[in-house]
Amino acid sequence: MTVSTVSPSSVLDRVLVLEMVRVTEAAAVAAARLIGRGDEKAADAAAVEAMRKALNELPMDGTVVIGEGERDEAPMLFIGERVGSALDQAPKIDIALDPLEGTTITAKAGPNSLAVLAIAEQGCLLNAPDVYMEKLAVGPGYAPGIVSLDRSPADNVRAVAAAKDVAPSEIIVCVLDRSRHEDLIAELREVGCGIQQIPDGDVAGVIAVTNPDTGIDLYMGTGGAPEGVLAASALRCVGGQMQGRLLFRNDAEVERARRWGIDDLDRVYALEEMAKGDCIFAATGVTDGSLLRGVKRRKDVITTESIVMRASSGTVRRVFAEHRV
C-alpha cells in the first residue's frame, strides 16, 4: 500500500472528519444492544471491540493517548495502543476515546450515555493518566479568566452571575451526583444557585455549558481525567473555558502520572493545554440525552444521531443516520 506524503492537518481534512462519526456510530450501535440489561462490563466490551475494529479500518497511524487503561487491562483500548490501517506510513495522530461514556447509565437505561472520541495531531492532547481530575467549565461569551480553580466555587458562581448581570440564584451548576461532592454542593446551596446533579456522563455534562437550551452555566466537580481531556477537546471546537487539576489518591497514582511525564502534580491545566492545535471531537448517542438522541431500532433499520466538531473551523455538524440491518 502506498500512502501519499501529506501534512497531518490535510489528513484531518481529507479522511478523518466524518470518518470519526462512523467510528462512534459503530461503538454506540454495539453498546445499544445491551441497554437496560444490567451488565456494565458487557456493554463496555461491545463498544470497545466495535470502536477498535472501526479505527483499524481507517488509513491512518493513530496512537491511543487517552484510553481505558494500560495494556494488561485488555480487552480495553489501552493507552499506547496503535490503531489504523497505515501504521508507519501515514502522519501520526493522537486519539482520546471513551467507547462507552456512561456504562452504568447504559446498564440501567438512563440518559446521556455516549460513544465519544477526539483526535489531534501528535502531541496536542494531554496524556492524562487514569486518575481523578478537578474540573471547572463555563460556556462561550465570557472574558478570559472569568472562572478559576484557584477561586472558591461560590466566587466562580458570583463572577458568572455578575457577567450575566443576574443574581447568583439565576445560575445553574452541573455536578456529578457523588458523595465526594457533598461539601461542594453545600457551598453552592449556600450561595443560592441551582444545581443539576447527574448520575454519570461528565463529558456530556461539560459540553452542556455550551448549549443555552440546557440552562446550565457552569460545570464543577471531580471526575475522570480522561473524560476531562475529551470534554476539553469538544470545548476547543465550540468555545468556552475549562480548567483541570489532577488529583491523586495514593502513591500508585502519583507513580502512574510520573510514568506519563507529569512532574508538576499541582498544576492547573488550561483548556488549550489539555487540547491544543487542530482537533476533532465526535460523539454518538447511545441513550437519549441533552446532547444527542440515542440509538433506535425499528424493524430492519437502526437510527443514530451524532455530532462532529472541528477546532480550526469551528464547524459543528449533526449527523442523523439510518443503518440497514
Contacts in CASP RR format, 6 or more apart in sequence:
PFRMAT RR
TARGET T0000
AUTHOR 0000-0000-0000
METHOD contacts of the structure
MODEL  1
MTVSTVSPSSVLDRVLVLEMVRVTEAAAVAAARLIGRGDEKAADAAAVEA
MRKALNELPMDGTVVIGEGERDEAPMLFIGERVGSALDQAPKIDIALDPL
EGTTITAKAGPNSLAVLAIAEQGCLLNAPDVYMEKLAVGPGYAPGIVSLD
RSPADNVRAVAAAKDVAPSEIIVCVLDRSRHEDLIAELREVGCGIQQIPD
GDVAGVIAVTNPDTGIDLYMGTGGAPEGVLAASALRCVGGQMQGRLLFRN
DAEVERARRWGIDDLDRVYALEEMAKGDCIFAATGVTDGSLLRGVKRRKD
VITTESIVMRASSGTVRRVFAEHRV
1 85 0 8 1.000
1 86 0 8 1.000
1 89 0 8 1.000
3 59 0 8 1.000
3 86 0 8 1.000
3 89 0 8 1.000
3 90 0 8 1.000
6 14 0 8 1.000
6 91 0 8 1.000
7 91 0 8 1.000
8 91 0 8 1.000
8 92 0 8 1.000
8 93 0 8 1.000
8 121 0 8 1.000
8 122 0 8 1.000
9 121 0 8 1.000
9 278 0 8 1.000
9 312 0 8 1.000
11 60 0 8 1.000
11 90 0 8 1.000
11 91 0 8 1.000
11 93 0 8 1.000
12 93 0 8 1.000
12 119 0 8 1.000
12 121 0 8 1.000
12 278 0 8 1.000
12 280 0 8 1.000
12 310 0 8 1.000
15 58 0 8 1.000
15 59 0 8 1.000
15 60 0 8 1.000
16 58 0 8 1.000
16 60 0 8 1.000
16 93 0 8 1.000
16 119 0 8 1.000
16 280 0 8 1.000
17 280 0 8 1.000
17 308 0 8 1.000
17 310 0 8 1.000
18 308 0 8 1.000
18 317 0 8 1.000
18 319 0 8 1.000
19 58 0 8 1.000
20 117 0 8 1.000
20 119 0 8 1.000
20 280 0 8 1.000
20 282 0 8 1.000
20 308 0 8 1.000
21 282 0 8 1.000
21 284 0 8 1.000
21 306 0 8 1.000
21 308 0 8 1.000
21 319 0 8 1.000
21 321 0 8 1.000
22 54 0 8 1.000
23 51 0 8 1.000
23 54 0 8 1.000
23 55 0 8 1.000
23 58 0 8 1.000
23 117 0 8 1.000
23 282 0 8 1.000
24 51 0 8 1.000
24 114 0 8 1.000
24 115 0 8 1.000
24 116 0 8 1.000
24 117 0 8 1.000
24 282 0 8 1.000
24 283 0 8 1.000
24 284 0 8 1.000
24 306 0 8 1.000
25 115 0 8 1.000
25 284 0 8 1.000
25 304 0 8 1.000
25 306 0 8 1.000
25 321 0 8 1.000
25 323 0 8 1.000
26 50 0 8 1.000
26 51 0 8 1.000
26 53 0 8 1.000
26 54 0 8 1.000
27 47 0 8 1.000
27 48 0 8 1.000
27 50 0 8 1.000
27 51 0 8 1.000
27 54 0 8 1.000
27 99 0 8 1.000
27 100 0 8 1.000
27 115 0 8 1.000
27 284 0 8 1.000
28 47 0 8 1.000
28 114 0 8 1.000
28 115 0 8 1.000
28 284 0 8 1.000
28 285 0 8 1.000
28 286 0 8 1.000
28 294 0 8 1.000
28 295 0 8 1.000
28 304 0 8 1.000
28 306 0 8 1.000
29 50 0 8 1.000
29 295 0 8 1.000
29 302 0 8 1.000
29 304 0 8 1.000
29 323 0 8 1.000
30 46 0 8 1.000
30 47 0 8 1.000
30 49 0 8 1.000
30 50 0 8 1.000
31 43 0 8 1.000
31 44 0 8 1.000
31 46 0 8 1.000
31 47 0 8 1.000
31 50 0 8 1.000
31 99 0 8 1.000
31 100 0 8 1.000
31 106 0 8 1.000
31 113 0 8 1.000
31 115 0 8 1.000
31 286 0 8 1.000
32 106 0 8 1.000
32 286 0 8 1.000
32 287 0 8 1.000
32 294 0 8 1.000
32 295 0 8 1.000
32 297 0 8 1.000
32 302 0 8 1.000
33 46 0 8 1.000
34 42 0 8 1.000
34 43 0 8 1.000
34 46 0 8 1.000
34 106 0 8 1.000
34 107 0 8 1.000
35 43 0 8 1.000
35 106 0 8 1.000
35 109 0 8 1.000
35 286 0 8 1.000
35 287 0 8 1.000
35 295 0 8 1.000
36 106 0 8 1.000
36 107 0 8 1.000
36 108 0 8 1.000
36 109 0 8 1.000
37 43 0 8 1.000
37 107 0 8 1.000
38 107 0 8 1.000
38 108 0 8 1.000
39 107 0 8 1.000
40 103 0 8 1.000
40 104 0 8 1.000
40 106 0 8 1.000
40 107 0 8 1.000
41 103 0 8 1.000
43 100 0 8 1.000
43 103 0 8 1.000
43 106 0 8 1.000
43 107 0 8 1.000
44 68 0 8 1.000
44 76 0 8 1.000
44 99 0 8 1.000
44 100 0 8 1.000
44 103 0 8 1.000
45 75 0 8 1.000
47 99 0 8 1.000
47 100 0 8 1.000
47 115 0 8 1.000
47 286 0 8 1.000
48 68 0 8 1.000
48 75 0 8 1.000
48 76 0 8 1.000
48 77 0 8 1.000
48 99 0 8 1.000
48 100 0 8 1.000
49 75 0 8 1.000
50 99 0 8 1.000
51 77 0 8 1.000
51 97 0 8 1.000
51 99 0 8 1.000
51 115 0 8 1.000
51 117 0 8 1.000
52 77 0 8 1.000
52 83 0 8 1.000
55 62 0 8 1.000
55 83 0 8 1.000
55 84 0 8 1.000
55 95 0 8 1.000
56 83 0 8 1.000
56 84 0 8 1.000
56 85 0 8 1.000
57 84 0 8 1.000
57 85 0 8 1.000
58 83 0 8 1.000
58 84 0 8 1.000
58 85 0 8 1.000
59 84 0 8 1.000
59 85 0 8 1.000
59 86 0 8 1.000
59 90 0 8 1.000
60 83 0 8 1.000
60 84 0 8 1.000
60 85 0 8 1.000
60 86 0 8 1.000
60 90 0 8 1.000
60 91 0 8 1.000
60 93 0 8 1.000
61 82 0 8 1.000
61 84 0 8 1.000
61 86 0 8 1.000
61 87 0 8 1.000
61 88 0 8 1.000
61 89 0 8 1.000
61 90 0 8 1.000
61 91 0 8 1.000
61 92 0 8 1.000
61 93 0 8 1.000
62 82 0 8 1.000
62 83 0 8 1.000
62 84 0 8 1.000
62 87 0 8 1.000
62 92 0 8 1.000
62 93 0 8 1.000
62 94 0 8 1.000
62 95 0 8 1.000
62 119 0 8 1.000
63 80 0 8 1.000
63 81 0 8 1.000
63 82 0 8 1.000
63 83 0 8 1.000
63 92 0 8 1.000
63 93 0 8 1.000
63 94 0 8 1.000
63 95 0 8 1.000
63 122 0 8 1.000
64 77 0 8 1.000
64 78 0 8 1.000
64 79 0 8 1.000
64 80 0 8 1.000
64 81 0 8 1.000
64 82 0 8 1.000
64 83 0 8 1.000
64 95 0 8 1.000
64 96 0 8 1.000
64 97 0 8 1.000
65 79 0 8 1.000
65 80 0 8 1.000
65 94 0 8 1.000
65 95 0 8 1.000
65 96 0 8 1.000
65 123 0 8 1.000
65 125 0 8 1.000
65 127 0 8 1.000
66 79 0 8 1.000
66 95 0 8 1.000
66 96 0 8 1.000
66 97 0 8 1.000
66 98 0 8 1.000
66 118 0 8 1.000
66 125 0 8 1.000
66 126 0 8 1.000
66 127 0 8 1.000
66 128 0 8 1.000
66 226 0 8 1.000
66 229 0 8 1.000
66 230 0 8 1.000
67 76 0 8 1.000
67 77 0 8 1.000
67 78 0 8 1.000
67 79 0 8 1.000
67 96 0 8 1.000
67 97 0 8 1.000
67 98 0 8 1.000
67 130 0 8 1.000
67 226 0 8 1.000
68 76 0 8 1.000
68 77 0 8 1.000
68 78 0 8 1.000
68 98 0 8 1.000
68 99 0 8 1.000
68 130 0 8 1.000
68 226 0 8 1.000
69 76 0 8 1.000
69 78 0 8 1.000
69 79 0 8 1.000
69 130 0 8 1.000
70 78 0 8 1.000
70 79 0 8 1.000
71 78 0 8 1.000
71 79 0 8 1.000
71 80 0 8 1.000
71 81 0 8 1.000
77 83 0 8 1.000
77 97 0 8 1.000
77 99 0 8 1.000
79 127 0 8 1.000
79 130 0 8 1.000
79 260 0 8 1.000
83 95 0 8 1.000
91 121 0 8 1.000
91 122 0 8 1.000
92 121 0 8 1.000
92 122 0 8 1.000
93 119 0 8 1.000
93 120 0 8 1.000
93 121 0 8 1.000
93 122 0 8 1.000
94 119 0 8 1.000
94 120 0 8 1.000
94 121 0 8 1.000
94 122 0 8 1.000
94 123 0 8 1.000
94 124 0 8 1.000
94 125 0 8 1.000
95 117 0 8 1.000
95 118 0 8 1.000
95 119 0 8 1.000
95 125 0 8 1.000
96 117 0 8 1.000
96 118 0 8 1.000
96 119 0 8 1.000
96 125 0 8 1.000
96 226 0 8 1.000
96 229 0 8 1.000
96 230 0 8 1.000
96 233 0 8 1.000
97 116 0 8 1.000
97 117 0 8 1.000
97 118 0 8 1.000
97 230 0 8 1.000
98 114 0 8 1.000
98 115 0 8 1.000
98 116 0 8 1.000
98 117 0 8 1.000
98 203 0 8 1.000
98 226 0 8 1.000
98 227 0 8 1.000
98 230 0 8 1.000
99 115 0 8 1.000
100 106 0 8 1.000
100 113 0 8 1.000
100 114 0 8 1.000
100 115 0 8 1.000
100 286 0 8 1.000
101 113 0 8 1.000
101 114 0 8 1.000
101 115 0 8 1.000
101 116 0 8 1.000
101 201 0 8 1.000
101 203 0 8 1.000
101 204 0 8 1.000
101 227 0 8 1.000
101 230 0 8 1.000
102 112 0 8 1.000
102 113 0 8 1.000
102 114 0 8 1.000
102 200 0 8 1.000
102 201 0 8 1.000
102 286 0 8 1.000
103 113 0 8 1.000
103 200 0 8 1.000
104 199 0 8 1.000
104 200 0 8 1.000
105 111 0 8 1.000
105 112 0 8 1.000
105 113 0 8 1.000
105 199 0 8 1.000
105 200 0 8 1.000
105 201 0 8 1.000
105 287 0 8 1.000
106 113 0 8 1.000
106 286 0 8 1.000
106 287 0 8 1.000
109 287 0 8 1.000
110 199 0 8 1.000
110 287 0 8 1.000
111 287 0 8 1.000
111 288 0 8 1.000
111 289 0 8 1.000
111 290 0 8 1.000
112 198 0 8 1.000
112 200 0 8 1.000
112 201 0 8 1.000
112 204 0 8 1.000
112 205 0 8 1.000
112 287 0 8 1.000
112 289 0 8 1.000
112 290 0 8 1.000
112 291 0 8 1.000
113 200 0 8 1.000
113 201 0 8 1.000
113 285 0 8 1.000
113 286 0 8 1.000
113 287 0 8 1.000
114 201 0 8 1.000
114 203 0 8 1.000
114 204 0 8 1.000
114 283 0 8 1.000
114 284 0 8 1.000
114 285 0 8 1.000
114 286 0 8 1.000
114 291 0 8 1.000
114 292 0 8 1.000
115 283 0 8 1.000
115 284 0 8 1.000
115 285 0 8 1.000
115 286 0 8 1.000
116 203 0 8 1.000
116 230 0 8 1.000
116 281 0 8 1.000
116 282 0 8 1.000
116 283 0 8 1.000
117 230 0 8 1.000
117 281 0 8 1.000
117 282 0 8 1.000
117 283 0 8 1.000
118 125 0 8 1.000
118 229 0 8 1.000
118 230 0 8 1.000
118 233 0 8 1.000
118 234 0 8 1.000
118 275 0 8 1.000
118 279 0 8 1.000
118 280 0 8 1.000
118 281 0 8 1.000
118 282 0 8 1.000
119 279 0 8 1.000
119 280 0 8 1.000
120 233 0 8 1.000
120 275 0 8 1.000
120 276 0 8 1.000
120 277 0 8 1.000
120 278 0 8 1.000
120 279 0 8 1.000
120 280 0 8 1.000
121 277 0 8 1.000
121 278 0 8 1.000
124 275 0 8 1.000
124 276 0 8 1.000
124 277 0 8 1.000
124 278 0 8 1.000
124 279 0 8 1.000
125 229 0 8 1.000
125 233 0 8 1.000
125 274 0 8 1.000
125 275 0 8 1.000
125 279 0 8 1.000
126 229 0 8 1.000
126 232 0 8 1.000
126 269 0 8 1.000
126 273 0 8 1.000
126 274 0 8 1.000
126 275 0 8 1.000
127 260 0 8 1.000
127 261 0 8 1.000
127 262 0 8 1.000
128 225 0 8 1.000
128 226 0 8 1.000
128 228 0 8 1.000
128 229 0 8 1.000
128 246 0 8 1.000
128 260 0 8 1.000
128 262 0 8 1.000
128 274 0 8 1.000
129 225 0 8 1.000
129 246 0 8 1.000
129 253 0 8 1.000
129 256 0 8 1.000
129 257 0 8 1.000
129 259 0 8 1.000
129 260 0 8 1.000
129 262 0 8 1.000
130 224 0 8 1.000
130 225 0 8 1.000
130 226 0 8 1.000
130 256 0 8 1.000
131 224 0 8 1.000
131 225 0 8 1.000
131 246 0 8 1.000
131 247 0 8 1.000
131 248 0 8 1.000
131 249 0 8 1.000
131 253 0 8 1.000
131 256 0 8 1.000
131 257 0 8 1.000
132 222 0 8 1.000
132 223 0 8 1.000
132 224 0 8 1.000
132 225 0 8 1.000
132 246 0 8 1.000
132 247 0 8 1.000
132 248 0 8 1.000
132 249 0 8 1.000
133 222 0 8 1.000
133 223 0 8 1.000
133 224 0 8 1.000
133 225 0 8 1.000
133 227 0 8 1.000
133 228 0 8 1.000
133 244 0 8 1.000
133 245 0 8 1.000
133 246 0 8 1.000
133 247 0 8 1.000
134 149 0 8 1.000
134 221 0 8 1.000
134 222 0 8 1.000
134 223 0 8 1.000
134 244 0 8 1.000
134 245 0 8 1.000
134 246 0 8 1.000
134 247 0 8 1.000
135 202 0 8 1.000
135 206 0 8 1.000
135 219 0 8 1.000
135 220 0 8 1.000
135 221 0 8 1.000
135 222 0 8 1.000
135 223 0 8 1.000
135 228 0 8 1.000
135 231 0 8 1.000
135 242 0 8 1.000
135 243 0 8 1.000
135 244 0 8 1.000
136 147 0 8 1.000
136 148 0 8 1.000
136 149 0 8 1.000
136 156 0 8 1.000
136 218 0 8 1.000
136 219 0 8 1.000
136 220 0 8 1.000
136 221 0 8 1.000
136 242 0 8 1.000
136 243 0 8 1.000
136 244 0 8 1.000
137 206 0 8 1.000
137 209 0 8 1.000
137 218 0 8 1.000
137 219 0 8 1.000
137 231 0 8 1.000
137 235 0 8 1.000
137 240 0 8 1.000
137 241 0 8 1.000
137 242 0 8 1.000
137 243 0 8 1.000
138 146 0 8 1.000
138 147 0 8 1.000
138 160 0 8 1.000
138 209 0 8 1.000
138 217 0 8 1.000
138 218 0 8 1.000
138 219 0 8 1.000
138 240 0 8 1.000
138 241 0 8 1.000
138 242 0 8 1.000
139 209 0 8 1.000
139 210 0 8 1.000
139 217 0 8 1.000
139 235 0 8 1.000
139 239 0 8 1.000
139 240 0 8 1.000
139 241 0 8 1.000
140 210 0 8 1.000
140 238 0 8 1.000
140 239 0 8 1.000
140 240 0 8 1.000
141 240 0 8 1.000
142 160 0 8 1.000
142 163 0 8 1.000
142 240 0 8 1.000
142 241 0 8 1.000
143 163 0 8 1.000
144 241 0 8 1.000
145 241 0 8 1.000
146 159 0 8 1.000
146 160 0 8 1.000
146 163 0 8 1.000
146 241 0 8 1.000
147 156 0 8 1.000
147 159 0 8 1.000
147 160 0 8 1.000
147 218 0 8 1.000
147 241 0 8 1.000
147 243 0 8 1.000
148 156 0 8 1.000
148 243 0 8 1.000
148 268 0 8 1.000
149 243 0 8 1.000
149 244 0 8 1.000
149 245 0 8 1.000
149 268 0 8 1.000
150 268 0 8 1.000
151 159 0 8 1.000
152 187 0 8 1.000
153 173 0 8 1.000
153 184 0 8 1.000
153 187 0 8 1.000
153 188 0 8 1.000
153 191 0 8 1.000
153 220 0 8 1.000
154 187 0 8 1.000
154 188 0 8 1.000
154 190 0 8 1.000
154 191 0 8 1.000
156 218 0 8 1.000
156 220 0 8 1.000
157 168 0 8 1.000
157 171 0 8 1.000
157 173 0 8 1.000
157 188 0 8 1.000
157 191 0 8 1.000
157 193 0 8 1.000
157 218 0 8 1.000
158 168 0 8 1.000
158 191 0 8 1.000
160 171 0 8 1.000
160 217 0 8 1.000
160 218 0 8 1.000
161 167 0 8 1.000
161 168 0 8 1.000
161 170 0 8 1.000
161 171 0 8 1.000
161 193 0 8 1.000
164 170 0 8 1.000
164 171 0 8 1.000
164 217 0 8 1.000
168 191 0 8 1.000
168 192 0 8 1.000
168 193 0 8 1.000
169 192 0 8 1.000
169 193 0 8 1.000
169 194 0 8 1.000
170 193 0 8 1.000
171 193 0 8 1.000
171 194 0 8 1.000
171 217 0 8 1.000
171 218 0 8 1.000
172 193 0 8 1.000
172 194 0 8 1.000
172 195 0 8 1.000
172 196 0 8 1.000
172 215 0 8 1.000
172 216 0 8 1.000
172 217 0 8 1.000
172 218 0 8 1.000
173 188 0 8 1.000
173 193 0 8 1.000
173 194 0 8 1.000
173 195 0 8 1.000
173 196 0 8 1.000
173 216 0 8 1.000
173 217 0 8 1.000
173 218 0 8 1.000
173 219 0 8 1.000
173 220 0 8 1.000
174 195 0 8 1.000
174 196 0 8 1.000
174 197 0 8 1.000
174 198 0 8 1.000
174 205 0 8 1.000
174 206 0 8 1.000
174 208 0 8 1.000
174 209 0 8 1.000
174 216 0 8 1.000
174 218 0 8 1.000
174 219 0 8 1.000
174 220 0 8 1.000
175 181 0 8 1.000
175 184 0 8 1.000
175 185 0 8 1.000
175 188 0 8 1.000
175 195 0 8 1.000
175 196 0 8 1.000
175 197 0 8 1.000
175 198 0 8 1.000
175 219 0 8 1.000
175 220 0 8 1.000
175 221 0 8 1.000
176 197 0 8 1.000
176 198 0 8 1.000
176 199 0 8 1.000
176 200 0 8 1.000
176 201 0 8 1.000
176 202 0 8 1.000
176 221 0 8 1.000
176 222 0 8 1.000
176 223 0 8 1.000
177 197 0 8 1.000
177 198 0 8 1.000
177 199 0 8 1.000
178 222 0 8 1.000
180 222 0 8 1.000
181 221 0 8 1.000
181 222 0 8 1.000
184 220 0 8 1.000
184 221 0 8 1.000
185 195 0 8 1.000
185 197 0 8 1.000
188 194 0 8 1.000
188 195 0 8 1.000
188 220 0 8 1.000
189 195 0 8 1.000
196 216 0 8 1.000
198 204 0 8 1.000
198 205 0 8 1.000
201 227 0 8 1.000
202 219 0 8 1.000
202 223 0 8 1.000
202 224 0 8 1.000
202 227 0 8 1.000
202 228 0 8 1.000
202 231 0 8 1.000
203 227 0 8 1.000
203 228 0 8 1.000
203 230 0 8 1.000
203 231 0 8 1.000
203 234 0 8 1.000
203 283 0 8 1.000
204 289 0 8 1.000
204 290 0 8 1.000
204 291 0 8 1.000
205 216 0 8 1.000
205 219 0 8 1.000
205 231 0 8 1.000
205 290 0 8 1.000
206 219 0 8 1.000
206 228 0 8 1.000
206 231 0 8 1.000
206 234 0 8 1.000
206 235 0 8 1.000
206 242 0 8 1.000
207 231 0 8 1.000
207 234 0 8 1.000
207 235 0 8 1.000
207 238 0 8 1.000
207 291 0 8 1.000
208 214 0 8 1.000
208 215 0 8 1.000
208 216 0 8 1.000
208 219 0 8 1.000
208 290 0 8 1.000
208 291 0 8 1.000
209 216 0 8 1.000
209 217 0 8 1.000
209 218 0 8 1.000
209 219 0 8 1.000
209 240 0 8 1.000
210 234 0 8 1.000
210 235 0 8 1.000
210 238 0 8 1.000
210 239 0 8 1.000
210 240 0 8 1.000
211 290 0 8 1.000
211 291 0 8 1.000
213 290 0 8 1.000
214 290 0 8 1.000
222 247 0 8 1.000
225 246 0 8 1.000
228 242 0 8 1.000
228 244 0 8 1.000
228 274 0 8 1.000
229 274 0 8 1.000
229 275 0 8 1.000
230 281 0 8 1.000
231 242 0 8 1.000
232 242 0 8 1.000
232 271 0 8 1.000
232 274 0 8 1.000
232 275 0 8 1.000
233 274 0 8 1.000
233 275 0 8 1.000
233 279 0 8 1.000
233 280 0 8 1.000
233 281 0 8 1.000
233 311 0 8 1.000
234 281 0 8 1.000
234 283 0 8 1.000
234 309 0 8 1.000
235 241 0 8 1.000
235 242 0 8 1.000
235 271 0 8 1.000
235 275 0 8 1.000
236 271 0 8 1.000
236 272 0 8 1.000
236 275 0 8 1.000
236 276 0 8 1.000
236 277 0 8 1.000
236 279 0 8 1.000
236 281 0 8 1.000
236 311 0 8 1.000
237 279 0 8 1.000
237 280 0 8 1.000
237 281 0 8 1.000
237 309 0 8 1.000
237 310 0 8 1.000
237 311 0 8 1.000
237 314 0 8 1.000
237 315 0 8 1.000
237 316 0 8 1.000
238 309 0 8 1.000
238 314 0 8 1.000
238 316 0 8 1.000
240 271 0 8 1.000
241 271 0 8 1.000
242 270 0 8 1.000
242 271 0 8 1.000
242 274 0 8 1.000
243 268 0 8 1.000
243 269 0 8 1.000
243 270 0 8 1.000
243 271 0 8 1.000
244 268 0 8 1.000
244 269 0 8 1.000
244 274 0 8 1.000
245 266 0 8 1.000
245 267 0 8 1.000
245 268 0 8 1.000
245 269 0 8 1.000
246 257 0 8 1.000
246 262 0 8 1.000
246 265 0 8 1.000
246 267 0 8 1.000
246 269 0 8 1.000
248 254 0 8 1.000
248 257 0 8 1.000
248 265 0 8 1.000
254 265 0 8 1.000
257 265 0 8 1.000
275 311 0 8 1.000
277 311 0 8 1.000
277 312 0 8 1.000
278 310 0 8 1.000
278 311 0 8 1.000
278 312 0 8 1.000
279 310 0 8 1.000
279 311 0 8 1.000
280 308 0 8 1.000
280 309 0 8 1.000
280 310 0 8 1.000
280 311 0 8 1.000
281 307 0 8 1.000
281 308 0 8 1.000
281 309 0 8 1.000
282 306 0 8 1.000
282 307 0 8 1.000
282 308 0 8 1.000
282 309 0 8 1.000
283 291 0 8 1.000
283 292 0 8 1.000
283 306 0 8 1.000
283 307 0 8 1.000
284 292 0 8 1.000
284 294 0 8 1.000
284 295 0 8 1.000
284 304 0 8 1.000
284 305 0 8 1.000
284 306 0 8 1.000
285 291 0 8 1.000
285 292 0 8 1.000
285 293 0 8 1.000
285 294 0 8 1.000
285 295 0 8 1.000
285 304 0 8 1.000
285 305 0 8 1.000
285 306 0 8 1.000
286 294 0 8 1.000
286 295 0 8 1.000
287 294 0 8 1.000
287 295 0 8 1.000
288 294 0 8 1.000
291 307 0 8 1.000
292 305 0 8 1.000
292 306 0 8 1.000
292 307 0 8 1.000
293 305 0 8 1.000
294 304 0 8 1.000
294 305 0 8 1.000
295 302 0 8 1.000
295 303 0 8 1.000
295 304 0 8 1.000
296 302 0 8 1.000
296 303 0 8 1.000
297 325 0 8 1.000
300 324 0 8 1.000
300 325 0 8 1.000
301 322 0 8 1.000
301 323 0 8 1.000
301 324 0 8 1.000
301 325 0 8 1.000
302 322 0 8 1.000
302 323 0 8 1.000
302 325 0 8 1.000
303 320 0 8 1.000
303 321 0 8 1.000
303 322 0 8 1.000
303 323 0 8 1.000
304 319 0 8 1.000
304 320 0 8 1.000
304 321 0 8 1.000
304 323 0 8 1.000
305 318 0 8 1.000
305 319 0 8 1.000
305 320 0 8 1.000
305 321 0 8 1.000
306 318 0 8 1.000
306 319 0 8 1.000
306 320 0 8 1.000
306 321 0 8 1.000
307 316 0 8 1.000
307 317 0 8 1.000
307 318 0 8 1.000
307 319 0 8 1.000
308 316 0 8 1.000
308 317 0 8 1.000
308 319 0 8 1.000
309 315 0 8 1.000
309 316 0 8 1.000
309 317 0 8 1.000
END
